[in-house]
Amino acid sequence: MKKHFLTIFLFCFAFCSCFAQNQDPTVEPEIEMKAGLLGYRFFKDGERLNWKELLDATASVEEANLLIKKGKYQNTFSAILAFTGGVLIGIPLGQQSADRDPTWELAYVGGALGLSAFYLSFRAFNNINKGVDSYNIAVAQKSSYRFQPEFFILNNQNGFGLAMRF
């Protein structure tokens, strides 16, 4: 009877101690970024995020938040430069089609603005992408604890045994 009671007690103790630690902490969902024709789209847990929600979601990771803010600023400035460059290119083309003397200097300046907007757009994409990636990496490191014990079979002067290292 004592053996049965002791066996049941040890089994219950082992069972309770196995579940004593929370091995599955709350996992923060990753942010997914998609670049489309009309701009960037961000998704977290299947829901679309706007820029404000994205900045609020990444506030916990300072580096990611700063990169995304910088990328947003660069993206806005790039759009302004691209629009201005397009207007400056379009003015001489409109003058040419109206049979007037075009001022090609405006087109040259517009082309330079367009090229700088193109470069700035790539920089914005890279900064936003790095920001989202650094957020996802930081979230994965916080929530990726896995209990992985190592088991060894021992053989020494006391006999055979099983050892666990964690």
NUKOLFI-660867 format. One line per 2 residues: number of its first residue (from 1); their letters; for each residue z, y, x of N, C-alpha, C. Coordinates in pm, whole numbers, plus 50000, padded with zeros to 5 digits. Layout:
<atoms>
NUM	A	Z:Y:X:Z:Y:X:Z:Y:X | ...
</atoms>
This chain:
<atoms>
1	MK	50000:49880:50082:50000:50000:50000:50000:50125:50086 | 50079:50118:50196:50084:50233:50285:49948:50260:50348
3	KH	49876:50153:50380:49745:50170:50442:49647:50235:50345 | 49652:50194:50219:49562:50254:50120:49596:50402:50099
5	FL	49725:50431:50089:49767:50569:50070:49728:50655:50191 | 49750:50603:50312:49715:50674:50434:49563:50693:50444
7	TI	49486:50592:50406:49341:50602:50410:49291:50708:50311 | 49345:50709:50192:49305:50808:50091:49345:50948:50137
9	FL	49464:50961:50194:49509:51091:50242:49419:51142:50355 | 49386:51057:50451:49299:51097:50561:49158:51131:50511
11	FC	49108:51056:50416:48976:51085:50359:48977:51220:50289 | 49079:51249:50209:49087:51379:50141:49103:51492:50242
13	FA	49183:51472:50346:49201:51574:50449:49070:51602:50522 | 48998:51496:50557:48869:51514:50626:48768:51581:50533
15	FC	48766:51543:50407:48674:51603:50312:48703:51752:50293 | 48829:51788:50280:48865:51930:50263:48835:52011:50388
17	SC	48860:51955:50504:48837:52031:50626:48687:52046:50655 | 48605:51957:50604:48461:51970:50623:48406:52092:50550
19	FA	48463:52123:50436:48415:52235:50357:48504:52359:50369 | 48586:52364:50474:48677:52476:50492:48604:52602:50536
21	QN	48496:52587:50611:48422:52703:50659:48299:52724:50573 | 48268:52849:50551:48148:52883:50476:48031:52879:50573
23	QD	47953:52773:50566:47842:52757:50658:47713:52818:50604 | 47712:52859:50482:47593:52921:50424:47629:53061:50376
25	PT	47638:53157:50470:47672:53293:50428:47560:53353:50344 | 47591:53461:50279:47489:53527:50198:47375:53572:50288
27	VE	47258:53527:50257:47141:53555:50340:47072:53679:50286 | 47058:53778:50371:46987:53900:50334:46836:53870:50338
29	PE	46764:53896:50231:46620:53865:50233:46544:53955:50329 | 46438:53901:50384:46356:53975:50477:46264:54071:50402
31	IE	46217:54171:50474:46122:54267:50418:45983:54229:50467 | 45892:54223:50374:45753:54190:50407:45668:54315:50392
33	MK	45581:54338:50490:45496:54458:50489:45350:54416:50477 | 45279:54484:50388:45135:54462:50374:45065:54596:50382
35	AG	44961:54601:50463:44883:54724:50474:44759:54708:50389 | 44744:54797:50292:44629:54792:50203:44539:54912:50223
37	LL	44442:54924:50137:44346:55033:50144:44412:55168:50116 | 44507:55169:50025:44570:55294:49985:44706:55317:50051
39	GY	44739:55240:50152:44866:55262:50222:44942:55133:50241 | 45068:55148:50270:45154:55034:50298:45229:54994:50173
41	RF	45251:54863:50162:45332:54809:50053:45442:54725:50116 | 45563:54740:50065:45678:54668:50118:45739:54585:50006
43	FK	45776:54463:50040:45834:54371:49943:45962:54313:49999 | 46063:54309:49915:46190:54246:49953:46231:54156:49837
45	DG	46236:54029:49864:46273:53931:49763:46176:53934:49644 | 46049:53958:49672:45947:53958:49568:45931:54090:49494
47	ER	46021:54185:49516:46013:54314:49447:45953:54418:49541 | 45869:54502:49487:45805:54606:49567:45902:54720:49593
49	LN	45903:54768:49717:45990:54879:49756:45906:55003:49781 | 45957:55119:49740:45892:55243:49780:45958:55290:49910
51	WK	45914:55404:49962:45964:55450:50092:46114:55474:50089 | 46165:55535:49983:46308:55565:49975:46390:55436:49971
53	EL	46346:55341:49892:46418:55213:49885:46410:55138:50018 | 46297:55151:50088:46284:55087:50219:46382:55148:50318
55	LD	46392:55280:50320:46486:55345:50412:46630:55312:50376 | 46661:55300:50247:46796:55260:50207:46825:55116:50246
57	AT	46725:55029:50235:46746:54888:50268:46765:54866:50417 | 46699:54949:50499:46709:54931:50644:46817:55019:50707
59	AS	46900:55083:50626:47003:55172:50680:47105:55097:50764 | 47123:54969:50740:47222:54891:50816:47179:54865:50960
61	VE	47049:54870:50987:46997:54850:51123:46939:54984:51170 | 47014:55052:51257:46980:55189:51296:46844:55199:51364
63	EA	46816:55107:51457:46688:55111:51531:46570:55097:51436 | 46579:55004:51343:46471:54982:51248:46453:55103:51158
65	NL	46562:55161:51115:46556:55277:51028:46489:55395:51097 | 46523:55418:51225:46461:55529:51299:46312:55507:51320
67	LI	46273:55382:51351:46130:55353:51369:46052:55373:51240 | 46109:55334:51129:46040:55349:51000:46030:55496:50963
69	KK	46137:55574:50987:46130:55718:50960:46023:55785:51046 | 46019:55747:51173:45919:55804:51263:45778:55766:51217
71	GK	45758:55642:51178:45629:55596:51130:45588:55665:51001 | 45685:55691:50913:45654:55760:50788:45608:55903:50817
73	YQ	45678:55970:50908:45639:56106:50946:45499:56106:51009 | 45474:56012:51098:45342:56005:51162:45232:55975:51061
75	NT	45262:55890:50964:45164:55855:50862:45130:55977:50776 | 45231:56054:50739:45207:56175:50659:45126:56277:50738
77	FS	45165:56299:50863:45093:56395:50946:44950:56350:50972 | 44930:56219:50986:44796:56164:51006:44709:56188:50883
79	AI	44765:56172:50765:44688:56196:50643:44649:56343:50631 | 44740:56433:50669:44708:56576:50664:44597:56609:50763
81	LA	44607:56556:50884:44503:56580:50984:44368:56522:50941 | 44370:56404:50882:44245:56341:50840:44179:56422:50728
83	FT	44258:56471:50633:44202:56551:50525:44142:56682:50580 | 44217:56746:50670:44168:56871:50729:44041:56848:50810
85	GG	44039:56740:50887:43919:56707:50965:43801:56677:50876 | 43824:56607:50766:43715:56578:50673:43659:56703:50609
87	VL	43747:56797:50574:43701:56923:50516:43619:57002:50618 | 43668:57005:50743:43596:57081:50845:43462:57016:50881
89	IG	43451:56888:50867:43321:56822:50889:43229:56847:50770 | 43287:56850:50650:43206:56866:50530:43149:57004:50510
91	IP	43215:57106:50562:43165:57243:50543:43027:57262:50606 | 43007:57227:50733:42872:57245:50789:42767:57155:50724
93	LG	42808:57036:50681:42713:56949:50612:42669:57011:50479 | 42764:57073:50409:42729:57142:50284:42640:57262:50310
95	QQ	42666:57334:50418:42582:57448:50453:42440:57402:50487 | 42430:57290:50557:42299:57236:50594:42220:57195:50470
97	SA	42290:57131:50374:42218:57087:50254:42178:57205:50164 | 42246:57319:50178:42213:57438:50100:42112:57526:50174
99	DR	42054:57476:50279:41955:57548:50360:42010:57678:50417 | 42134:57676:50457:42192:57790:50528:42211:57750:50674
101	DP	42245:57846:50755:42269:57821:50896:42410:57760:50912 | 42420:57629:50946:42553:57567:50956:42627:57608:51083
103	TW	42758:57612:51072:42844:57638:51188:42897:57503:51237 | 42828:57449:51334:42860:57315:51382:42992:57309:51458
105	EL	43043:57423:51499:43171:57425:51569:43283:57371:51480 | 43272:57400:51349:43371:57347:51255:43365:57194:51250
107	AY	43245:57140:51257:43230:56994:51256:43290:56933:51381 | 43273:57001:51495:43332:56949:51619:43484:56947:51612
109	VG	43540:57057:51561:43686:57064:51546:43733:56959:51445 | 43659:56943:51337:43694:56842:51237:43687:56701:51293
111	GA	43588:56675:51378:43578:56544:51442:43696:56518:51534 | 43736:56621:51609:43852:56606:51697:43978:56580:51615
113	LG	43994:56651:51503:44111:56627:51417:44107:56487:51356 | 43988:56442:51319:43974:56308:51263:44009:56200:51364
115	LS	43965:56219:51489:44000:56121:51592:44150:56120:51621 | 44212:56238:51624:44356:56242:51648:44432:56181:51529
117	AF	44380:56199:51407:44442:56137:51290:44429:55985:51296 | 44317:55937:51344:44295:55793:51359:44396:55733:51457
119	YL	44413:55800:51571:44509:55754:51672:44651:55758:51616 | 44686:55866:51548:44820:55880:51494:44847:55778:51384
121	SF	44744:55742:51311:44758:55640:51207:44792:55504:51268 | 44728:55470:51380:44763:55345:51447:44904:55348:51502
123	RA	44947:55461:51554:45084:55473:51604:45184:55456:51490 | 45153:55515:51375:45241:55503:51258:45251:55357:51214
125	FN	45137:55288:51210:45138:55147:51171:45223:55066:51267 | 45207:55090:51397:45285:55015:51495:45434:55043:51482
127	NI	45472:55168:51461:45614:55200:51447:45674:55139:51321 | 45601:55146:51212:45653:55087:51087:45663:54936:51101
129	NK	45563:54875:51161:45564:54730:51181:45680:54688:51272 | 45702:54761:51381:45814:54731:51470:45947:54750:51398
131	GV	45957:54852:51316:46081:54876:51241:46112:54763:51144 | 46012:54719:51070:46032:54609:50976:46066:54479:51052
133	DS	45996:54455:51163:46024:54335:51242:46165:54338:51302 | 46207:54453:51354:46342:54459:51412:46448:54443:51304
135	YN	46423:54494:51182:46516:54471:51072:46525:54323:51038 | 46408:54257:51029:46408:54115:50995:46475:54031:51102
137	IA	46457:54067:51229:46522:53993:51338:46673:54014:51333 | 46717:54138:51309:46860:54166:51304:46926:54095:51186
139	VA	46857:54089:51073:46912:54020:50956:46917:53870:50980 | 46815:53817:51046:46811:53673:51072:46922:53634:51170
141	QK	46955:53720:51266:47062:53687:51361:47198:53690:51293 | 47217:53780:51198:47345:53787:51128:47369:53665:51040
143	SS	47265:53615:50979:47282:53511:50878:47236:53374:50923 | 47205:53357:51050:47150:53229:51091:47251:53141:51165
145	YR	47380:53158:51139:47479:53071:51201:47464:52931:51144 | 47450:52838:51231:47440:52698:51190:47542:52620:51271
147	FQ	47620:52542:51202:47716:52456:51269:47641:52336:51322 | 47629:52328:51454:47553:52220:51516:47639:52151:51621
149	PE	47717:52056:51578:47799:51985:51676:47714:51888:51758 | 47763:51857:51878:47698:51759:51965:47791:51639:51976
151	FF	47736:51522:51959:47814:51398:51967:47779:51324:52095 | 47883:51271:52158:47866:51195:52282:47941:51064:52271
153	IL	47886:50962:52332:47956:50835:52344:48017:50831:52483 | 48150:50810:52487:48222:50810:52613:48258:50669:52655
155	NN	48262:50651:52782:48307:50524:52837:48393:50559:52958 | 48523:50536:52948:48613:50561:53059:48716:50450:53070
157	QN	48825:50472:53146:48923:50366:53168:48996:50328:53041 | 48992:50418:52939:49057:50386:52813:48967:50308:52718
159	GF	48841:50298:52749:48750:50224:52663:48636:50313:52615 | 48572:50270:52507:48463:50346:52448:48519:50445:52347
161	GL	48441:50554:52328:48484:50652:52231:48370:50743:52188 | 48396:50819:52088:48300:50914:52035:48359:51054:52048
163	AM	48289:51144:52112:48337:51281:52130:48243:51377:52061 | 48300:51482:52008:48221:51584:51941:48251:51719:52006
165	RF	48144:51791:52043:48159:51924:52101:48091:52023:52008 | 48160:52135:51980:48102:52239:51894:48139:52375:51945
</atoms>
